[in-house]
Amino acid sequence: MLDYITIVRKNGVVLWSHSFSPGTESAVNALICNVLLEERGGTMDVYYDDSSAVKWHIDNEMDLLVAAVYQRTLSLGYVDELLQKASEAFRAVLRGVPAEGRDAAFPSASFTPTFELLQREIEERAVKERAAQRKQRSFADSKKYNNTRQGQKEEALGMPKKPTAAAASSAAARSTAGATGEQSAAEASLSSDDIAANIAKLKAGGGPRRSKKGADKGADKGAATAEEEEETGASRRGKERRVWDGDASSSPTDKKGSLDFSKKDGAAPGQIAKPAKFVAESKLDLDAEFGDTDDGKAGAAAPASTSFLGSLSSFVGMKALDRGELQPVLDKLQGQLTAKNVANDIGVQICESVCANMLGKQLGLTTTIQATVRTAMKETLTRILTPTRRVDVLADIAAAKAEKRPYVVVFVGVNGVGKSTSLSKVAYYIKSNGFTPMLCACDTFRAGAVEQLRVHAQSLEVPLYEKGYGRDAAGIATDGISYAKQMGHDVVLVDTAGRMQDNEPLMRALSKLVHVNNPDLVLFVGEALAGNDAVDQVTGFNTALADYSVSRTPRLIDGLVLTKFDTINDKVGAAISLVFSTSKPIVFVGVGQTYADIRNLNVDHVVSSLLK
């Protein structure tokens, strides 16, 4: 049973909706935000919310999204067909509306009866099919029975099979309607003459085990007609010898005709006749685009250039794109993305999303498939890198300062990616914009980590809160946040120990630190040089933070910092991989060795580098 179904324009305008259970509309909003806007629609069949499941169908011809919501515990196999049929029916209604009024919401009374009738027909058919599948088939109806001795015997004699349950019920219905027992017996048996003829045929064929194909083969061998014999004799005489023009060895009487076959169909000598089908198609396209000829005659000749354009329009822009046309171009783009350091599985998903958004669209007369796919890929990559929730650090710091509390940022990541250096660059960025940051040394595991952070604090002339090594990092962070609040510092930048995502003790400690202190921002620091490894790392961190948290709503990674972005040239695919796998934005990128070498991500530059 459906809970909610809606038809929406891709620009967000709701054209029609029908609710069976109030309060389920939010699942469609979650589908749009978490799947469609992040270009994940090409690889998912169903989207699961907290208690609902959402299936959808995209009509690229009319830019429609048809989505249906139902309980996630149900298994409704007919939803896909219902969405397809509803899209076709609504598209037929939409074609009758002027283009300027198609974005207006339709009243429920206009399309609701059509949908209810369609839904009832599909649901009733689904119930009947499910009931038919539940019926147990008898052994006499199976293919194995035909391979048994009794099955072969019955097939050879032309005997009817034993009545099944369905046949028995049908026979009972006929008897109820007034059919007599003698009539039923006559319908279920063969005459004695037919049985005798079958037995004679069986004996002539060599026994019941001989296949029907083998028995018919011998009978067909002697059934050649006189006409077939004449054709066989003609083929044995061989091909008639062709006499070439100017052959001195042949006599004039041997020449059957000239080799100038272009004279056929009324063409002049030395000219190749144009196929009638091509002429008809060109004339049709020409009349449709340029109108009739000047003299009004149907057979008037058209200029060569216009004829070429007419024939070209029949190949370009006159039919909807299908997967066979898109796949070669997408395969090439996928290889290009992989070469630019995009994770392979993510490249496949992105190409599938582009393909899903282009199926059914039509090309213009002067547009090629390659250019169209490239434009769609550019839009898709831009949409992926553009965050659905923008992280504005300076604005958030100002809001926290208005609440008279420090803004807390926790930096996490694996060993050696540059967390401490990135933290120092962010401290310089915050200080340069008029705020007072404080560093908090919570890396109590790695030797020299506190001293390294102290050097950065002295160079930046910012305070450092530290309590040495071997202590609980979560407790140090709590004390540091309280100290920053007492001293009036605006920002607390918490440094943590580098750890691998599969190191359970360290990941439990990190989850505790995040849960106890509830920071405003959790930034994952990763290398721009990594491809698949970066995806595994950030996915492992998110999984560990969720698994080892004691809260029902655990805090996960809020944003990304990419280091060594200046060393990769145009291989910027790690940015796509990290954003696509986490759905989180890239807040900063490191582009050098000094404190000032920190930037916001330039989306256009990354997309251009990937498609270069």
Buried (B, 14 or more C-beta within 10 A) or exposed (E): EBBBBBBBBBEEEBBBBBBEBEEBBEBBEBBBEBBBBBBBBBBBEEBEBEEBBBBBBBBBEBBBBBBBBBBBEEEBEBBBBBBBBBBEBBBEBBEEEEEEEBEEEBEEEEBBEBBEEBBEEBBEEBEEEEEEEEEEEBEBBEEEBBEEEEBBEBBBBEBEBBBBEEBEEEBEEBEEEEBEEEEEEEEEEBEEEEBEEBEEBBEEBEEBEBEEEEBEEEEEEEEEEEEEEEEEEEEEEEEEEEBEEEEEEEEEEEBEEEEEEEEEEEEEEEEEBEEEEEBEBBBEBBBEEEEEBEEEEEEEEBEEEBBEBBBBBBEBEEEEBEEEBBEEBBEEBBEBBBEBBBBBBBBBBBBBBBBBBBBBBBBEEEEEBEEBBBEBBBBBBEBBBBBEEEBEBEEBBBEBBEEEBBBBBBBBBBEEBBBBBBBBBBBBBBBEEEBBBBBBBBBBBBEEBBEBBBEBBEEBEBBBBBBEBEEBBBBBBBBBBEBBEEEEBBBBBBBBBBBEBEBEEBBBBBBBBBBBBEBBBBBBBBBBBBBBBBBBBBBBBBBBBBEBBEEEEBBBBBBBBBBBBBEBEBBBBBBBBBBBBBBBBBBBBBBBEEBEBBBBBEBEEBBBBBBE
